[in-house]
Amino acid sequence: MLAVLGIPAPRQAHAQEPEPLPDPLRLEQVLQIARDHRAEIAAARARARAAGERPAIVSALEDPIISPSIDHLPFMLQGVDYSVSVEQRFPLSGVRGHRRSSAEAESQRFRAETDRVALDVELEAVTAFLMLQERRRIADILQEQRGLSQQFVDAAVARYSAGTGTQSDVLRAEIEVSRLDAVLRSIGAEVRAAEAMLNTGLGRSADLSVPALESATPTGLPPSNEAVREAAFVRRPELRVGEAEVGRSLAEVSVMKSMYSPMAMVRTGPSYTMTDGAGWMVMVGVSVPLWRGRLRAGVAEAEAMVDMARADLEAMRRMVEGDAVTSREQTLASREQFLALRDEVVPRARQAIDPTLAGYAAGQLPLVSVIDAAQTLWSVEAELAAAEFSLGLSWARLKRAMGDRGAQP
């Protein structure tokens, strides 16, 4: 059916798949693959190329008109007066140059839009990478917790066999193992969902396998507020889009003002009459821009669009500045949380496990104390994985807010 309509049939999925991902997969490789394979970037580049052709189109003269004409044909059919004319129109103002300027500004806007799309695609890829990294680390933590819970079961069974423990302790420890088994099955689905998201962010089929991930958590301080603001004002493509829109609107004002000038027309060509024979004809005409109200309204409309574009640009400047400063502060907050969990909270939670388990095996502590210590460890380790994800994402958003290509932390 598609072939009948002239639409090429889609190729098989396996014929379109890119090469296997590097193993291990690094964040900078993710960014490069996303830039090379995401269709959104290809579409934006195509739009920019198309817009780049508009200046030549809108600034060209109108096509000439060739008009063969029978000027007089007697009813007796004894000869004929005829002519062949070529007509060309010429604007008597700089409207062609103004139209070119407007189209060039539009082309600049689309080029800036291409950079904006690339930045958004990179941020999506980084987010998917960090999310998969977090889900896999949570799965590893759960595996460790499951092994630790099995030790609780073994200790409870040993105490019960020795007559120093109760059957309820064994059941309570086995419940903890069953609970972790259920959570592991759930996290497995979440890992697969994160893999599908990363594949989609890289422009690949969602069901392809993803190798191990390799990344370094950024723990350095972000740039100063002044540096962040300056980078955002210089690099953010949204500002270039706004500036191009202002330039296009100013050019449109010039275009509308040019409409006050007339349009010239020249018509010339050979002619023939029965009385005088062959000759040449020339005609010159000028349009009369008579309806001034329409022209004034066109200029007023264009000037209002300039005011709107300038206001939009000023609003975008404020938004860019706020986005950059906010992203920096969020990065600082995420960094403090991650460092506190990594350097203080998690080590202390791990130190509490062995003495608690030994105390239970010696009959000095109840099983609930052991399980509470294990659940505390699992909770803070999950918080650490989430904090690492938050820190990486905060850095990525800060890079995006500064307009940096390659949004990796």
KALINBEL-V850541 format. One record per backbone hydrogen bond with DSSP energy under -1.0 kcal/mol. CO is the residue of the C=O (numbers start at 0). NH is the residue of the N-H. E is the energy in kcal/mol with one decimal. If there is no record, write none. Layout:
CO	NH	E
CO	NH	E
//
This chain:
0	4	-1.7
1	6	-2.8
12	15	-1.5
24	213	-2.9
25	29	-1.8
26	30	-2.0
27	31	-1.8
28	32	-2.6
29	33	-2.4
30	34	-2.3
31	35	-1.9
32	36	-1.9
33	37	-2.1
37	41	-1.3
38	42	-2.8
39	43	-2.2
40	44	-2.5
41	45	-2.1
42	46	-2.3
43	47	-2.1
44	48	-2.3
45	49	-2.5
46	50	-2.6
47	51	-1.7
49	52	-1.3
50	53	-1.1
52	56	-1.1
53	57	-2.8
54	58	-1.5
64	86	-3.1
66	84	-1.9
68	82	-2.5
71	80	-3.3
73	76	-1.5
80	70	-1.6
80	71	-2.0
81	271	-3.1
82	68	-3.0
84	66	-3.0
85	267	-1.8
86	64	-2.6
87	265	-2.6
89	263	-3.1
93	97	-2.1
94	98	-2.6
95	99	-2.1
96	100	-2.3
97	101	-2.4
98	102	-2.4
99	103	-2.6
100	104	-2.2
101	105	-2.0
102	106	-2.3
103	107	-2.2
104	108	-2.0
105	109	-2.0
106	110	-1.9
107	111	-2.3
108	112	-2.2
109	113	-1.7
110	114	-1.5
111	115	-2.1
112	116	-2.6
113	117	-2.2
114	118	-2.3
115	119	-2.3
116	120	-2.6
117	121	-2.4
118	122	-2.2
119	123	-2.2
120	124	-2.3
121	125	-2.6
122	126	-2.5
123	127	-2.3
124	128	-2.3
125	129	-2.8
126	130	-2.3
127	131	-2.3
128	132	-2.3
129	133	-2.3
130	134	-2.6
131	135	-2.5
132	136	-1.9
133	137	-2.5
134	138	-2.1
135	139	-2.1
136	140	-2.5
137	141	-2.5
138	142	-2.0
139	143	-2.2
140	144	-2.6
141	145	-2.5
142	146	-2.2
143	147	-2.3
144	148	-2.8
145	149	-1.9
146	150	-1.3
147	151	-1.5
148	152	-2.0
149	153	-2.5
150	154	-2.6
151	155	-2.8
152	156	-2.8
153	157	-2.3
154	158	-2.3
155	159	-2.4
156	160	-2.6
157	161	-1.8
158	163	-2.5
158	164	-1.5
165	169	-1.1
166	170	-2.5
167	171	-2.7
168	172	-2.3
169	173	-2.3
170	174	-2.3
171	175	-1.6
172	176	-1.6
173	177	-2.5
174	178	-2.7
175	179	-2.1
176	180	-2.2
177	181	-2.1
178	182	-2.1
179	183	-2.5
180	184	-1.9
181	185	-1.9
182	186	-2.9
183	187	-1.7
184	188	-1.1
185	189	-1.7
186	190	-2.5
187	191	-2.0
188	192	-2.2
189	193	-2.3
190	194	-2.3
191	195	-2.2
192	196	-2.1
193	197	-2.3
194	198	-2.6
195	199	-2.4
196	200	-2.4
197	201	-1.3
198	203	-3.0
199	202	-1.5
204	207	-1.4
211	24	-3.1
223	227	-2.5
224	228	-2.6
225	229	-2.5
226	230	-2.3
227	231	-2.2
228	232	-2.6
229	233	-1.7
230	234	-2.8
231	235	-2.1
235	239	-1.1
236	240	-2.4
237	241	-2.1
238	242	-2.7
239	243	-2.3
240	244	-2.1
241	245	-2.1
242	246	-2.3
243	247	-2.5
244	248	-2.3
245	249	-2.4
246	250	-2.1
247	251	-2.0
248	252	-1.7
249	253	-1.8
250	254	-2.1
251	255	-2.5
252	256	-2.3
253	257	-1.8
256	259	-1.6
257	260	-1.6
261	91	-1.8
262	286	-3.0
263	89	-2.9
264	284	-3.1
265	87	-2.5
266	282	-3.3
267	85	-3.4
268	280	-3.0
269	83	-2.8
270	278	-2.7
271	81	-2.0
272	276	-2.0
276	272	-2.0
278	270	-2.1
280	268	-1.9
282	266	-3.4
284	264	-3.0
287	289	-2.3
289	291	-1.8
290	294	-1.4
291	295	-3.1
292	296	-2.2
293	297	-1.9
294	298	-2.2
295	299	-2.6
296	300	-2.5
297	301	-2.1
298	302	-2.5
299	303	-2.2
300	304	-1.9
301	305	-1.5
302	306	-2.0
303	307	-2.3
304	308	-2.5
305	309	-2.5
306	310	-2.3
307	311	-2.7
308	312	-2.2
309	313	-2.3
310	314	-2.5
311	315	-2.4
312	316	-2.1
313	317	-1.9
314	318	-2.4
315	319	-3.0
316	320	-2.4
317	321	-2.6
318	322	-2.8
319	323	-2.4
320	324	-2.4
321	325	-2.6
322	326	-2.3
323	327	-1.9
324	328	-2.2
325	329	-2.5
326	330	-1.9
327	331	-2.2
328	332	-2.4
329	333	-2.5
330	334	-2.3
331	335	-2.3
332	336	-2.1
333	337	-2.4
334	338	-2.6
335	339	-2.2
336	340	-2.1
337	341	-2.9
338	342	-2.7
339	343	-1.9
339	344	-1.9
340	345	-2.5
343	347	-1.5
344	348	-2.2
345	349	-2.3
346	350	-2.0
347	351	-1.1
349	352	-1.2
351	355	-1.3
352	356	-2.8
353	357	-2.6
354	358	-2.4
355	359	-1.9
356	360	-2.5
357	361	-1.9
358	363	-3.0
358	364	-1.1
359	362	-1.6
366	370	-2.4
367	371	-2.5
368	372	-2.0
369	373	-2.3
370	374	-2.9
371	375	-2.3
372	376	-2.2
373	377	-2.7
374	378	-2.4
375	379	-2.4
376	380	-2.4
377	381	-2.3
378	382	-2.1
379	383	-2.1
380	384	-2.1
381	385	-2.4
382	386	-2.7
383	387	-2.4
384	388	-2.1
385	389	-2.7
386	390	-2.5
387	391	-2.5
388	392	-2.6
389	393	-2.4
390	394	-2.2
391	395	-2.2
392	396	-2.6
393	397	-2.2
394	398	-2.6
395	399	-2.2
396	400	-2.7
397	401	-1.8
398	403	-2.5
//
